[in-house]
Amino acid sequence: MTTTRRWLLKSRPYGPLKDSDFDLVTVPMPDVGEGHFLVRLTHFSFDPTQRGWLGGDTYLPAVPIGGVVRAGGIGEVVASKHPGFEVGDVVQGTFGWQEHALSDGTTETGPVTKLRGGITPEQALGVFGVTGLTAWFGLTEIGQPKAGDTVLVSGAAGATGSVVVQVAKALGCKVIGIAGGAEKCGWVVEQAGADACIDYRAGNVARQIREHAPKGVNVVFENVGGEILDAALANLALRARVVLCGGISSYNDTAEDRSPGLRNYMNLTVMRGRMEGFIILDFAKRYGEGVAELAKLMAAGKLKTAEDVAHGFENCPATLRRLFEGKNFGKQLLKV
Ligand SMILES: NC(=O)c1ccc[n+]([C@@H]2O[C@H](COP(=O)([O-])OP(=O)(O)OC[C@H]3O[C@@H](n4cnc5c(N)ncnc54)[C@H](OP(=O)(O)O)[C@@H]3O)[C@@H](O)[C@H]2O)c1
């Protein structure tokens, strides 16, 4: 093989992602110099935060125009002049949307790691990757639920939300999910084990939360933001903790259509509540601990996962769009 393909960012996206924001290019296969190794990517992770990385500077610098689209992935080492990596090693890192990635053992978000035995690539990118760790540390460290608490989880049928639901149940909480549509809500209750799930598309989310949690919610795990967060804020119990994990409903907003803001935030004052954001990278030193806890739950049969696997490198942009169209069921991946 003398060439390989990459997806580059062609123009800074404005509003929902378009095919014209990206360029699929064929380039010569990189030479492997001393201290480097070449990875053939087999699996890509799709994450809402990629929309932020493409749009401008966030907690990481924006992907430059003409740069490889940033993404997490897993692949096999096919050539190596690096003492720490051998041909055949299966490795994980933020390699970007490229069929082959040249690496010196580091990526923008941390070191390249070798996959541990007994973990599939799908699990490594999902429940035992950033997704599951976000659920674990966001809920336990920021949300700090106690047995008997009522926990409200938006995006509950998604990759992160579905893990939050199950961890909260395992910790002895009453769990109310919020998701889009009857099918997803059915899964959240029947498979993930939530006590109830609110279909936000059926309207009046605030009233529906009140029906399920008449005494208010102690922990809100927020993945969606906007109107859904506002409905949660209207239903806080005393000293509630609101975990601001994400706000996907606004990631495609432009300056013109940005929502005016929250109406019910003063309920944090009335109920002496706390709202706190976090970025999972801050917990990087404790990932091993999080994986061990999640593995314990899985071994005990308390953690089920759903994976939504697309195919074909040429489908990367369309697969990323699925997250913003609510088309994914559980963790969105793409297999080459
Ligand atoms: N803070 C951190 O470090 C961190 C790390 C990872 C992820 N996150 C955040 O966690 C959240 C979930 O990420 P994920 O990777 O697990 O994705 P995901 O939940 O698997 O997929 C996104 C889901 O969001 C929902 N959604 C999309 N647009 C929406 C809208 N306008 N209104 C309501 N719901 C909408 C859709 O579900 P429905 O069909 O139910 O609408 C969609 O399936 C995101 O906000 C992400 O940014 C944060």
The ligand as an ORCA input file, in Angstrom:
! r2SCAN-3c Opt
* xyz 0 1
  N     -17.695     16.781     30.311
  C     -17.044     15.820     29.675
  O     -15.848     15.589     29.873
  C     -17.797     14.970     28.682
  C     -17.222     13.780     28.180
  C     -17.979     12.997     27.304
  C     -19.261     13.416     26.918
  N     -19.744     14.612     27.413
  C     -21.094     15.068     27.039
  O     -22.011     14.040     27.334
  C     -23.145     14.180     26.481
  C     -23.457     12.822     25.863
  O     -22.373     12.412     25.029
  P     -22.344     10.929     24.422
  O     -21.010     10.749     23.809
  O     -22.788      9.985     25.455
  O     -23.404     11.031     23.243
  P     -24.788     10.267     23.141
  O     -25.623     10.647     24.313
  O     -24.538      8.830     22.890
  O     -25.408     10.853     21.796
  C     -25.979     12.096     21.723
  C     -27.486     12.048     22.042
  O     -27.887     13.377     22.392
  C     -29.265     13.510     22.134
  N     -29.509     14.803     21.473
  C     -28.908     15.280     20.360
  N     -29.404     16.502     20.057
  C     -30.345     16.782     21.001
  C     -31.207     17.886     21.228
  N     -31.201     18.971     20.426
  N     -32.044     17.839     22.305
  C     -32.054     16.751     23.121
  N     -31.255     15.684     22.953
  C     -30.409     15.698     21.900
  C     -29.693     12.350     21.233
  O     -30.470     11.453     22.011
  P     -32.101     11.522     21.979
  O     -32.517     10.670     20.833
  O     -32.477     10.994     23.309
  O     -32.479     12.942     21.747
  C     -28.366     11.696     20.852
  O     -28.505     10.310     20.666
  C     -22.791     15.263     25.463
  O     -23.372     16.475     25.884
  C     -21.284     15.349     25.558
  O     -20.792     16.595     25.173
  C     -19.042     15.367     28.267
*
